[in-house]
Amino acid sequence: SQWYWRDWLGDPGVRRMTFDERGRYMDVLAMTHQTDEPGVCSEEDVRRWAYYSKEEWSEHREAFERVFKIRHDGKWIQKRTVQDREAQRKRFEQARRGGLRSATRARD
């Protein structure tokens, strides 16, 4: 995956995080890329991936909530990860179709 420094440095939600929260958020971002649905997770996933105990989470939840969109079904969405994965899927599909056309022309 690509890393967008301007997003990281310019996101007001990230800037408001403590140094410790930003480091933990980096781990959470990495973990969201490893799921079956990149960028989509539960609040419990975020808490565990950030290595907060249930008691600590109440103190830090708001900082993480600011950098996620929370859907009506309770899923936490990291929009950039979702957008990047969709763009990656589209590029892969275009390359696959192009490769198939090229292979067909080569056989003809």
Backbone torsions as a table, in degrees:
resi	resn	phi	psi	omega
1	SER	NA	156.4	178.5
2	GLN	-89.4	156.7	176.6
3	TRP	-118.2	131.2	-177.3
4	TYR	-110.0	98.5	-175.9
5	TRP	-62.0	-37.1	179.8
6	ARG	-62.0	-40.5	176.7
7	ASP	-62.2	-46.4	-178.1
8	TRP	-62.4	-47.3	-176.5
9	LEU	-78.0	-24.0	-175.2
10	GLY	-102.2	-6.7	-178.7
11	ASP	-74.9	118.1	-177.7
12	PRO	-60.7	-34.1	178.4
13	GLY	-64.8	-41.2	178.4
14	VAL	-68.9	-41.9	-178.2
15	ARG	-62.3	-30.7	-179.0
16	ARG	-79.7	-12.8	178.3
17	MET	-71.2	153.1	172.2
18	THR	-71.8	166.7	177.6
19	PHE	-57.5	-43.6	178.9
20	ASP	-62.7	-44.1	179.4
21	GLU	-63.3	-39.8	178.6
22	ARG	-62.5	-41.3	177.7
23	GLY	-63.3	-41.5	178.9
24	ARG	-69.3	-36.5	177.3
25	TYR	-63.0	-37.0	177.0
26	MET	-58.8	-42.7	175.9
27	ASP	-62.7	-41.6	179.3
28	VAL	-61.8	-44.4	178.3
29	LEU	-59.2	-44.0	179.1
30	ALA	-60.8	-42.2	-178.7
31	MET	-68.2	-34.9	-179.6
32	THR	-63.8	-26.0	178.2
33	HIS	-74.5	-16.9	-174.5
34	GLN	-96.6	2.6	-176.3
35	THR	-89.8	169.1	176.8
36	ASP	-65.1	-27.2	178.8
37	GLU	-127.4	82.5	-173.6
38	PRO	-53.6	133.0	178.9
39	GLY	88.9	-4.4	-178.6
40	VAL	-120.3	125.1	-178.3
41	CYS	-154.6	177.3	176.9
42	SER	-96.7	164.1	175.0
43	GLU	-59.7	-39.4	179.6
44	GLU	-63.4	-37.6	175.2
45	ASP	-59.0	-48.3	-178.4
46	VAL	-59.7	-46.9	-179.8
47	ARG	-58.6	-47.5	-177.9
48	ARG	-68.1	-43.1	-179.2
49	TRP	-64.8	-29.0	177.6
50	ALA	-84.5	-2.5	178.5
51	TYR	59.8	39.6	173.1
52	TYR	-98.4	139.8	171.7
53	SER	-72.1	166.5	178.1
54	LYS	-61.2	-34.6	178.9
55	GLU	-69.6	-41.2	179.9
56	GLU	-69.8	-31.2	-174.3
57	TRP	-57.1	-39.0	-178.2
58	SER	-60.7	-28.9	179.0
59	GLU	-78.6	-26.7	-173.2
60	HIS	-112.3	-9.6	-175.0
61	ARG	-55.2	-45.3	-176.1
62	GLU	-58.8	-39.2	179.5
63	ALA	-62.3	-39.9	-179.4
64	PHE	-77.2	-34.0	178.7
65	GLU	-60.9	-32.9	-179.2
66	ARG	-66.9	-23.6	-175.5
67	VAL	-104.6	4.2	175.3
68	PHE	-122.1	154.5	168.0
69	LYS	-98.2	133.6	-179.9
70	ILE	-106.8	118.2	-178.9
71	ARG	-73.7	165.8	178.8
72	HIS	-61.1	-24.6	179.2
73	ASP	-88.6	4.8	177.1
74	GLY	90.8	-5.6	178.6
75	LYS	-71.3	141.2	176.9
76	TRP	-95.2	127.5	-173.8
77	ILE	-116.5	126.0	172.6
78	GLN	-99.6	99.0	-169.2
79	LYS	-56.2	-43.3	-176.4
80	ARG	-63.6	-39.5	178.4
81	THR	-63.4	-43.5	178.7
82	VAL	-62.5	-46.0	-179.7
83	GLN	-63.4	-44.1	-180.0
84	ASP	-62.9	-42.7	-179.1
85	ARG	-66.1	-38.2	178.1
86	GLU	-65.6	-43.0	177.7
87	ALA	-62.9	-40.1	177.8
88	GLN	-63.2	-42.5	178.5
89	ARG	-61.7	-42.7	179.9
90	LYS	-65.1	-42.9	178.2
91	ARG	-62.5	-41.6	178.9
92	PHE	-61.4	-45.3	-178.5
93	GLU	-64.9	-40.8	177.5
94	GLN	-63.8	-41.9	178.7
95	ALA	-65.4	-39.0	179.1
96	ARG	-63.2	-47.1	179.1
97	ARG	-63.0	-41.0	178.1
98	GLY	-63.1	-40.8	177.8
99	GLY	-64.4	-39.2	178.3
100	LEU	-65.8	-41.4	177.7
101	ARG	-63.3	-43.2	179.9
102	SER	-63.0	-42.6	179.1
103	ALA	-65.2	-37.1	179.0
104	THR	-65.9	-43.5	178.6
105	ARG	-63.2	-39.8	-177.9
106	ALA	-65.6	-35.7	179.2
107	ARG	-73.4	-32.8	-178.4
108	ASP	-72.8	NA	NA
